[in-house]
Amino acid sequence: MRYFIGLILFFLTVNTNAQQTILRGLIKDSMSNETLTGVTVSVNNSFGTKSNNDGNYVLKIQNGLQKIKFSYYQEHKVKEAE
C-alpha cells in the first residue's frame, strides 16, 4: 500500500502583465506515471485550484517568492482481520 504519491512535472510560465505569474503544469504519480485528478494546488496556504481530469492545472500567482503546496489524498479499502 502506498501512503505517499510523488508529484512530478510542474512548469512555470512567466507573464509580465499586472505583476502576476501563471503557474501551469501536469501532475503525475512518480511510480505509475499516471496523471492525478483532483490534486489541490495552493499558494501561501490559501486555496488555489485543482488538477483536472488530465492532471493539468493553471494558477495565477503574484510575482515574487511564493510557497506552493500540492495536496492529494487517496482512499484505500482495508480488509478487516478475521
CORNORKA-V747363 format. One record per helix or strand. SS is the DSSP state (alpha for helix, beta for strand). FROM is the first residue (numbers start at 0). LEN is the number of residues. If there is no record, write none. Layout:
ss,from,len
SS,FROM,LEN
SS,FROM,LEN
//
This chain:
ss,from,len
beta,6,8
alpha,16,3
beta,19,10
beta,34,1
beta,39,4
beta,45,5
beta,55,7
beta,67,4
//
